Amino acid sequence: MAEQERGMKPRRMYLVVAVAVALGTLGTVLGAVALSSRPEQARPPVTSQPSSRSVVVPDLAHQSGVAAAHTLREIGFKVQMTGEHTVAWPMNLVIATNPGPGVRLASGSTINLEVSAGP
């Protein structure tokens, strides 16, 4: 019987680890949803001017990658998203843009959106 109990310990450990990972992932997703559902203050107004206009890159740090990409497309930019594994930022939040915020570019320019891929 002692051998059967020892055989169960690794299974229990894997189960505990699996549950912890699932709960952590769920928490990250719920946190990202909560952050992306709050009103965005950095969104510039959308206008229907010609594509030769210039647009300032907004500060999108701490927004969800999806919300930030939507904002950039709304104001006329093309978006290329890249993920970076980091423990410093929660999953799916914008770490940086390239070019950075405040830079004026022609509408239709491509912005690289660097988003946290988690640890």
trRosetta pair geometry for C-beta under 8 A, 3 or more apart (Angstrom, degrees):
i j d omega theta_ij theta_ji phi_ij phi_ji
1 4 5.6 -51 -154 32 41 112
1 5 6.6 41 150 -19 69 102
2 5 5.7 -52 -151 34 35 112
2 6 6.5 36 151 -19 66 103
3 6 5.7 -51 -149 35 34 111
3 7 6.5 38 151 -22 64 105
4 7 5.6 -53 -151 34 34 115
4 8 6.7 35 151 -22 64 104
5 8 5.7 -54 -154 30 35 113
5 9 7.1 48 149 -35 63 94
6 9 5.8 -39 -158 10 39 117
7 10 7.3 -54 -170 30 37 99
7 11 7.3 29 144 -8 64 112
8 11 5.4 -64 -157 43 46 114
8 12 5.9 46 150 -24 78 106
9 12 5.7 -55 -145 36 31 111
9 13 6.3 33 156 -22 65 104
10 13 5.5 -53 -147 35 35 113
10 14 6.4 34 155 -18 67 103
11 14 5.8 -54 -150 37 32 109
11 15 6.3 32 151 -19 64 107
12 15 5.5 -55 -147 38 33 114
12 16 6.2 34 153 -20 66 104
13 16 5.7 -53 -147 36 31 111
13 17 6.3 29 153 -17 64 107
14 17 5.7 -54 -145 39 32 111
14 18 6.1 33 155 -21 66 107
15 18 5.7 -53 -144 36 29 112
15 19 6.3 28 156 -17 64 106
16 19 5.9 -55 -147 37 29 109
16 20 6.3 30 153 -19 63 108
17 20 5.7 -55 -147 37 30 112
17 21 6.3 30 155 -18 65 106
18 21 5.9 -54 -147 37 30 110
18 22 6.3 30 154 -19 64 108
19 22 5.7 -55 -146 38 31 112
19 23 6.2 29 156 -17 66 107
20 23 5.9 -55 -145 39 29 108
20 24 6.3 30 155 -20 64 108
21 24 5.7 -55 -146 37 30 112
21 25 6.3 30 156 -18 65 106
22 25 5.9 -55 -148 37 29 110
22 26 6.3 30 154 -19 64 108
23 26 5.6 -53 -145 38 31 113
23 27 6.3 35 154 -21 64 105
24 27 5.7 -54 -149 35 30 112
24 28 6.4 30 154 -19 64 105
25 28 5.7 -54 -149 35 32 112
25 29 6.3 30 155 -17 66 106
26 29 5.8 -55 -146 38 30 109
26 30 6.2 26 157 -15 66 109
27 30 5.8 -57 -143 41 28 108
27 31 6.1 31 156 -20 64 109
28 31 5.7 -56 -147 37 28 112
28 32 6.4 27 155 -18 64 106
28 90 6.0 179 -139 -171 89 97
28 91 4.6 40 177 38 134 119
28 92 7.4 126 158 15 100 107
28 118 6.7 10 -149 -98 160 125
29 32 5.8 -55 -148 36 30 110
29 33 6.4 30 153 -18 64 106
29 91 7.9 -28 -66 85 54 124
29 92 8.0 69 -109 6 52 147
30 33 5.7 -53 -146 37 33 112
30 34 6.3 34 154 -20 65 105
31 34 5.7 -53 -146 36 31 111
31 35 6.3 27 156 -15 65 106
31 90 6.0 -85 109 -178 138 154
32 35 5.8 -55 -146 39 31 108
32 36 6.1 22 158 -14 66 111
32 64 5.3 98 -173 -109 91 114
32 90 6.9 -166 -69 131 86 118
32 91 6.7 -66 -56 92 132 79
32 92 4.4 27 -124 78 147 133
32 93 6.9 -141 -112 -57 92 79
33 36 5.9 -60 -142 42 28 105
33 37 6.2 24 160 -21 64 112
34 37 6.1 -62 -146 34 26 108
34 38 7.3 34 155 -32 59 97
35 38 6.3 -48 -160 13 35 110
35 62 7.4 -124 -170 161 134 77
35 63 7.2 180 144 -140 109 40
35 64 5.8 143 94 -46 103 94
35 93 7.1 -11 101 -98 161 106
36 63 7.1 86 -104 -174 71 73
36 64 3.7 -20 -78 2 113 141
36 66 6.4 24 -134 65 149 104
36 67 4.7 -174 -141 -36 95 127
40 43 4.6 70 112 -23 118 112
40 63 6.8 40 -119 -119 109 131
40 67 6.4 180 -76 172 134 125
40 71 6.7 -143 162 -82 159 129
42 58 4.7 130 156 172 104 123
42 59 5.5 -116 -138 67 144 75
42 60 6.5 -169 101 -87 147 53
42 63 7.5 -114 43 -48 129 137
42 71 7.3 32 97 -162 92 159
43 58 7.0 2 -102 -122 29 174
43 71 5.2 -124 -109 -129 91 112
43 74 7.3 7 -157 77 109 145
43 75 8.0 -169 -162 -46 71 116
44 55 7.6 176 70 -161 154 99
44 56 7.2 124 -57 61 154 94
44 58 6.0 -156 -18 -69 99 123
44 75 5.5 61 65 -101 111 136
46 74 5.0 -83 -90 167 121 99
46 75 6.4 -125 -104 -87 71 58
49 53 4.6 49 113 -35 128 151
49 107 7.7 167 86 -28 97 158
50 53 6.0 131 73 -26 66 92
51 76 6.8 172 -129 -156 71 123
51 106 7.9 53 153 166 71 93
51 107 4.9 -135 -159 95 57 117
51 108 5.3 50 -176 -37 112 123
52 106 6.7 -41 -156 -152 43 108
52 107 7.1 -20 15 42 5 103
53 76 7.4 63 70 78 102 178
53 106 7.5 137 86 -150 32 60
53 107 5.1 39 65 -13 77 124
54 104 4.9 41 159 171 123 102
54 105 6.4 171 -153 90 82 20
54 106 5.6 -55 -100 -91 69 44
54 107 7.0 -144 -105 -25 18 74
55 75 5.3 143 -164 150 145 108
55 76 5.4 160 -28 59 155 119
55 77 6.8 -130 81 -51 140 93
55 104 7.1 167 82 -150 24 65
55 105 6.2 -30 61 66 74 72
55 106 7.7 47 17 167 81 12
55 107 5.3 83 -13 -80 117 77
56 101 8.0 45 158 -172 90 61
56 102 6.4 -21 -170 -143 107 26
56 103 7.1 150 -151 77 62 31
56 104 5.2 -36 -90 -92 68 72
57 77 7.6 64 -106 -71 81 153
57 97 6.0 -169 175 114 128 143
57 99 5.7 -174 -15 91 161 92
57 100 6.7 145 96 115 140 27
57 101 5.4 -136 109 -117 92 37
57 102 6.6 -33 64 30 86 28
57 103 4.8 15 18 54 121 82
57 104 7.8 -140 -3 -77 75 24
57 105 6.5 48 -45 6 97 113
57 111 6.3 146 -123 -112 115 131
58 71 6.5 -74 52 144 141 131
58 72 7.8 -143 35 -83 101 70
58 75 7.5 122 -15 8 115 161
58 101 6.1 -22 146 -129 23 99
59 101 3.8 25 -80 -116 69 161
59 102 7.6 26 -57 -34 90 80
60 63 5.0 -74 -175 33 75 126
60 68 4.0 93 -179 -132 135 114
60 71 6.5 176 -105 66 120 140
60 72 7.4 -34 -62 -50 154 101
60 94 4.8 -25 123 102 95 171
60 97 5.9 77 39 -41 114 126
60 101 7.2 175 3 -78 67 110
60 113 7.3 -43 92 -130 148 104
61 94 5.5 -131 -115 100 33 101
61 95 7.2 4 -127 -177 86 16
61 96 6.9 9 -90 -88 98 44
61 101 7.8 -80 -13 -29 97 134
62 93 5.9 -13 -140 -172 32 121
62 94 6.7 -45 17 57 21 87
63 67 4.9 -112 169 85 111 117
63 68 4.6 134 93 -60 121 97
63 71 7.6 8 132 0 164 140
63 93 6.9 144 74 -151 23 74
63 94 5.2 13 57 11 75 121
64 67 4.5 85 59 10 91 104
64 68 6.7 -163 86 -7 44 88
64 92 5.5 -2 -147 143 83 102
64 93 6.4 -63 -101 -101 41 55
64 94 7.5 69 123 -21 8 86
65 68 5.8 -59 -144 40 28 111
65 69 6.1 29 158 -20 66 108
65 81 6.0 74 -173 -138 122 134
65 92 5.3 -107 6 -166 106 67
65 93 7.1 -150 -37 -115 77 8
65 94 6.0 142 -88 -67 59 75
65 113 6.4 126 -146 139 85 126
65 115 3.8 16 -90 -114 127 147
66 69 5.9 -55 -146 36 27 110
66 70 6.4 29 154 -20 62 107
66 92 7.5 -7 -7 -173 90 112
67 70 5.7 -56 -151 36 31 114
67 71 6.4 34 152 -22 65 104
68 71 5.6 -51 -149 33 33 113
68 72 6.5 30 154 -17 65 105
68 94 4.7 82 -44 -59 164 139
68 97 7.8 -152 175 -73 130 114
68 113 5.8 150 115 -145 123 135
68 115 7.8 179 50 -86 136 107
69 72 5.8 -55 -148 37 31 110
69 73 6.3 28 155 -16 65 108
69 79 4.6 127 -141 156 87 169
69 81 6.3 -38 -83 -63 128 120
69 113 6.0 -120 -79 19 82 170
70 73 5.9 -58 -147 39 29 108
70 74 6.2 35 154 -25 64 107
71 74 5.7 -55 -150 32 29 115
71 75 6.7 8 160 -4 64 107
72 75 6.4 -68 -151 43 28 97
72 77 4.3 -62 175 66 91 121
72 78 8.0 -33 138 84 112 11
72 79 5.0 111 90 -76 136 113
72 111 5.3 -119 -151 49 143 141
72 113 7.0 -135 -10 -63 156 126
73 76 7.8 101 -174 -30 30 8
73 77 6.6 -91 -81 68 33 67
73 78 7.6 46 -103 -113 76 29
73 79 6.1 -66 -57 -12 90 119
75 107 7.7 -127 142 -119 66 96
76 107 3.5 -37 149 -149 142 102
76 108 6.3 -49 165 -40 93 51
77 105 7.4 61 -102 84 107 128
77 107 7.2 -110 -67 -147 52 53
77 108 7.3 -119 -120 -39 36 4
77 109 5.9 -36 -128 72 85 70
77 110 7.0 119 -179 -122 88 21
77 111 4.8 19 167 -6 143 114
78 108 6.5 25 -20 -172 100 45
78 109 6.9 -139 29 109 88 26
78 110 4.3 -39 80 -98 106 72
78 111 7.2 162 78 17 51 68
79 110 7.2 172 -79 -154 12 70
79 111 5.8 -23 -108 65 63 89
79 113 5.6 2 -162 -7 102 124
80 110 5.6 34 -11 179 109 115
80 111 7.3 -176 29 86 73 41
80 112 5.1 -31 75 -107 101 65
80 113 6.9 166 79 20 44 76
81 112 7.9 144 -99 -164 20 55
81 113 4.8 -31 -104 72 70 103
81 115 5.7 -2 -165 3 104 122
82 112 6.3 2 3 -173 113 100
82 113 7.3 161 23 80 65 51
82 114 5.5 -23 70 -109 95 65
82 115 7.2 161 79 25 41 75
83 114 7.9 133 -112 -162 15 57
83 115 5.6 -40 -103 77 64 85
83 116 7.3 23 -155 144 76 13
83 117 3.6 72 172 -60 116 117
84 95 6.1 -46 49 13 127 158
84 114 5.7 14 -7 -175 122 102
84 115 7.4 156 20 75 77 35
84 116 6.4 -53 69 -112 78 44
84 117 6.0 172 65 9 22 98
85 116 7.9 76 -126 -166 21 65
85 117 4.9 -53 -77 74 60 107
85 118 6.6 -26 -134 81 71 48
85 119 6.3 49 -176 -179 93 20
86 89 5.2 42 91 28 120 92
86 95 7.0 89 29 -95 152 141
86 116 5.5 -88 51 -131 103 96
86 117 7.6 99 13 45 69 68
86 118 7.7 -159 55 150 50 7
86 119 7.2 -66 105 -94 19 48
87 119 4.5 37 -85 -96 82 101
88 116 8.0 -138 74 -113 68 129
89 93 5.3 -135 173 70 108 113
89 95 5.5 -120 -26 -89 169 94
89 116 3.8 -147 101 -76 115 146
90 93 5.2 68 70 -5 83 126
90 116 6.3 117 86 86 32 151
90 118 7.5 -6 -176 -98 39 75
91 116 5.6 -133 -117 111 29 101
91 117 6.7 5 -131 179 84 20
91 118 3.7 -5 -83 -63 104 100
92 115 6.2 -4 -145 175 34 117
92 116 6.6 -50 12 69 20 85
93 115 6.9 163 81 -154 23 76
93 116 5.2 12 53 22 74 119
94 97 7.1 -1 -176 -51 124 84
94 113 6.2 -66 -123 -170 105 94
94 114 7.0 94 -162 75 65 58
94 115 5.7 -47 -98 -100 49 72
94 116 7.9 -118 -60 -5 4 82
95 114 4.6 -63 62 111 104 102
95 115 6.6 170 2 -112 87 16
95 116 5.6 116 -50 -54 106 80
96 100 6.9 -46 -170 -105 95 86
96 114 4.6 10 57 48 80 125
97 100 5.9 131 76 -118 82 36
97 101 6.5 94 48 -50 122 68
97 111 5.5 -14 -167 180 112 111
97 112 6.8 145 -163 78 55 57
97 113 5.8 -18 -108 -104 81 59
97 114 7.1 -159 -81 16 29 82
98 111 7.2 149 71 -167 45 62
98 112 4.2 -11 57 58 99 111
98 114 7.0 60 -10 -25 101 109
99 103 4.0 -54 133 53 134 162
99 105 6.7 153 39 -52 135 128
99 111 7.1 -81 38 -123 65 81
100 103 6.0 104 66 -16 58 114
105 109 4.1 -77 154 32 129 159
105 111 7.8 171 45 -71 158 92
106 109 5.3 116 66 -40 71 106
